[in-house]
Amino acid sequence: MDFELNETQALIVKSAREYVERAVKPVAAELDREARFPLEQLRGLAELGLMGVNVPAELGGAEAGVVAYALAMMEVARGCASTAVTMAVTNMVGEVITSFGSAEQREKYVTKLTSGEYVAGAFGLSEPGAGSDPGGMATTAVRGDGGFVLNGQKQWITSGSHAGVMVVWARTDTPEKRLGNKGLSCFLVEQGTPGLEIGKHEEKMGLRASETVPLTFTDCFVPESALMGDLGAGFKVAMMALDGGRIGIASQAIGIATAALEAAIAYAKERKQFGQPIAEFQAIQWMIADSRTELDAAKLCALRAAQLKEKGEGRFSREAAVAKLFATESAWKICDRALQIHGGYGYVKDFPVERHLRDVRVSRIYEGTSEVQRIVIARSALE
Ligand SMILES: Cc1cc2nc3c(=O)[nH]c(=O)nc-3n(C[C@H](O)[C@H](O)[C@H](O)COP(=O)(O)OP(=O)(O)OC[C@H]3O[C@@H](n4cnc5c(N)ncnc54)[C@H](O)[C@@H]3O)c2cc1C
């Protein structure tokens, strides 16, 4: 086991940190306040190769690996959680098309995602009636003349109106013969395809500069070439993508919690009560110590899962679930303690910790809730 970063990883961290300090962190509060999509920041990330960190260079990616991706995600989330989630989904879409797409699909879409020509990609799995149980989805894709006709609704789609391409799951089995998870297939749908309608932007508690929209497909025709992977193999694609995605969300939570802890430490050294900085009270020190410990442990779990994925020697579902569960639950506590250390000032928008607390909350929900992660971990422990 080697805890040293290699040259590529160190370079990715350095360039991500420099860019975030200069162009992302200073505008994060404003983006949040105005619920403004971070177009400029995402273009900057693409220029640095951060929209395809683990994508091969021949497709325009940085080809820097999964550990580098996790580290870059931590850096970006430390500056702006909304920008980070948009980056996370775009990286996930680029990777999933790289892994499961045809040569033509890879060439057509991945290069546009990595270059920033498409400012984002989207991942269309959840539906109004199918969240934790994607096998219960109702969107259908029926084979027609030269392609498929999609009908149904998707819910909570990150970057849905900005994405150049969306990975969309739909049922390709029939009402007469339902095949459960084996009845799902995966399609690549371009923005602007007739029959695809983008719904009202969700008014979210946090991650306000990221975009979350419902999608409606009404007799939406996609050509045969839009099918990604085999017919009926969509569930496997989704599960494998989510295993990797969970490393991204664990890293996002770690980045947010790092920002919160840094803010708490700075405040505790400055704020005086009873004639001394509050950092000198043991109660405050213990909160900082607990946060530091949980953050380190979360980082180790996330990087272990990232390293396993990078090795490519098999599934890493349990390690990814452990990382996501521990990192997101800890990050929530760390952000809450940071707010507590700020006293009343933590509760107002003059300080960043209330934003960190709002932003981090959803990491316990998306890409599999904490309960779903526990199911994955328990299943693996008990088998
Ligand atoms: C801001 C945001 C962005 C998102 N982005 C995307 C995106 O880009 N693409 C996408 O496809 N989806 C996206 N999602 C959807 C997200 O992945 C789902 O919200 C999540 O999977 C949970 O599904 P649900 O909301 O339907 O909750 P439900 O599945 O209805 O769960 C409700 C509660 O029941 C619990 N529960 C459910 N089943 C079990 C069980 N078997 N055992 C114990 N407890 C259980 C859950 O843990 C939860 O506490 C996003 C969501 C949000 C809020």
The ligand as an SDF file (V2000), in Angstrom:
LIG
                    3D

 53 58  0  0  0  0  0  0  0  0999 V2000
  -30.5150   17.0150   -6.2270 C   0  0  0  0  0  0  0  0  0  0  0  0
  -30.7370   15.6410   -6.7900 C   0  0  0  0  0  0  0  0  0  0  0  0
  -30.0580   15.2770   -7.9530 C   0  0  0  0  0  0  0  0  0  0  0  0
  -30.2810   14.0090   -8.5110 C   0  0  0  0  0  0  0  0  0  0  0  0
  -29.6820   13.6930   -9.7070 N   0  0  0  0  0  0  0  0  0  0  0  0
  -30.0400   12.5510  -10.3370 C   0  0  0  0  0  0  0  0  0  0  0  0
  -29.5830   12.2780  -11.6670 C   0  0  0  0  0  0  0  0  0  0  0  0
  -28.8200   13.0540  -12.2720 O   0  0  0  0  0  0  0  0  0  0  0  0
  -30.0140   11.1470  -12.2790 N   0  0  0  0  0  0  0  0  0  0  0  0
  -30.8470   10.2700  -11.6840 C   0  0  0  0  0  0  0  0  0  0  0  0
  -31.1880    9.2620  -12.3050 O   0  0  0  0  0  0  0  0  0  0  0  0
  -31.2930   10.4820  -10.4130 N   0  0  0  0  0  0  0  0  0  0  0  0
  -30.9230   11.5990   -9.7450 C   0  0  0  0  0  0  0  0  0  0  0  0
  -31.3830   11.8610   -8.4750 N   0  0  0  0  0  0  0  0  0  0  0  0
  -32.3100   10.9110   -7.8620 C   0  0  0  0  0  0  0  0  0  0  0  0
  -31.7330   10.1720   -6.6710 C   0  0  0  0  0  0  0  0  0  0  0  0
  -30.7920    9.2400   -7.0820 O   0  0  0  0  0  0  0  0  0  0  0  0
  -32.9170    9.5600   -5.8960 C   0  0  0  0  0  0  0  0  0  0  0  0
  -33.5640   10.6380   -5.2550 O   0  0  0  0  0  0  0  0  0  0  0  0
  -32.4900    8.5120   -4.9030 C   0  0  0  0  0  0  0  0  0  0  0  0
  -32.0290    7.3650   -5.5650 O   0  0  0  0  0  0  0  0  0  0  0  0
  -33.6360    8.1090   -3.9600 C   0  0  0  0  0  0  0  0  0  0  0  0
  -34.8100    7.8380   -4.6560 O   0  0  0  0  0  0  0  0  0  0  0  0
  -36.1830    8.5300   -4.2200 P   0  0  0  0  0  0  0  0  0  0  0  0
  -35.9280    9.9740   -4.0800 O   0  0  0  0  0  0  0  0  0  0  0  0
  -37.2320    8.0950   -5.1590 O   0  0  0  0  0  0  0  0  0  0  0  0
  -36.4680    7.9550   -2.7840 O   0  0  0  0  0  0  0  0  0  0  0  0
  -37.1660    6.5360   -2.4380 P   0  0  0  0  0  0  0  0  0  0  0  0
  -36.5240    5.4340   -3.1790 O   0  0  0  0  0  0  0  0  0  0  0  0
  -38.6390    6.6950   -2.5740 O   0  0  0  0  0  0  0  0  0  0  0  0
  -36.8040    6.3920   -0.9080 O   0  0  0  0  0  0  0  0  0  0  0  0
  -37.5070    7.0620    0.1350 C   0  0  0  0  0  0  0  0  0  0  0  0
  -36.9280    6.5770    1.4720 C   0  0  0  0  0  0  0  0  0  0  0  0
  -37.1300    5.1550    1.5980 O   0  0  0  0  0  0  0  0  0  0  0  0
  -35.9050    4.4990    1.8280 C   0  0  0  0  0  0  0  0  0  0  0  0
  -35.9040    3.1900    1.1920 N   0  0  0  0  0  0  0  0  0  0  0  0
  -36.2510    2.8700   -0.0780 C   0  0  0  0  0  0  0  0  0  0  0  0
  -36.0980    1.5550   -0.2910 N   0  0  0  0  0  0  0  0  0  0  0  0
  -35.6310    1.0210    0.8690 C   0  0  0  0  0  0  0  0  0  0  0  0
  -35.2790   -0.2990    1.2950 C   0  0  0  0  0  0  0  0  0  0  0  0
  -35.3310   -1.3430    0.4630 N   0  0  0  0  0  0  0  0  0  0  0  0
  -34.8470   -0.4650    2.5650 N   0  0  0  0  0  0  0  0  0  0  0  0
  -34.7640    0.6030    3.4120 C   0  0  0  0  0  0  0  0  0  0  0  0
  -35.0890    1.8630    3.0780 N   0  0  0  0  0  0  0  0  0  0  0  0
  -35.5130    2.0700    1.8200 C   0  0  0  0  0  0  0  0  0  0  0  0
  -34.8510    5.4260    1.2020 C   0  0  0  0  0  0  0  0  0  0  0  0
  -33.5610    5.1720    1.7250 O   0  0  0  0  0  0  0  0  0  0  0  0
  -35.4120    6.7900    1.5710 C   0  0  0  0  0  0  0  0  0  0  0  0
  -35.0560    7.1080    2.8820 O   0  0  0  0  0  0  0  0  0  0  0  0
  -31.1440   13.0990   -7.8670 C   0  0  0  0  0  0  0  0  0  0  0  0
  -31.7870   13.4680   -6.6830 C   0  0  0  0  0  0  0  0  0  0  0  0
  -31.6000   14.7240   -6.1550 C   0  0  0  0  0  0  0  0  0  0  0  0
  -32.3600   15.0920   -4.9040 C   0  0  0  0  0  0  0  0  0  0  0  0
  1  2  1  0
  2  3  1  0
  2 52  2  0
  3  4  2  0
  4  5  1  0
  4 50  1  0
  5  6  2  0
  6  7  1  0
  6 13  1  0
  7  8  2  0
  7  9  1  0
  9 10  1  0
 10 11  2  0
 10 12  1  0
 12 13  2  0
 13 14  1  0
 14 15  1  0
 14 50  1  0
 15 16  1  0
 16 17  1  0
 16 18  1  0
 18 19  1  0
 18 20  1  0
 20 21  1  0
 20 22  1  0
 22 23  1  0
 23 24  1  0
 24 25  2  0
 24 26  1  0
 24 27  1  0
 27 28  1  0
 28 29  2  0
 28 30  1  0
 28 31  1  0
 31 32  1  0
 32 33  1  0
 33 34  1  0
 33 48  1  0
 34 35  1  0
 35 36  1  0
 35 46  1  0
 36 37  1  0
 36 45  1  0
 37 38  2  0
 38 39  1  0
 39 40  1  0
 39 45  2  0
 40 41  1  0
 40 42  2  0
 42 43  1  0
 43 44  2  0
 44 45  1  0
 46 47  1  0
 46 48  1  0
 48 49  1  0
 50 51  2  0
 51 52  1  0
 52 53  1  0
M  END
$$$$
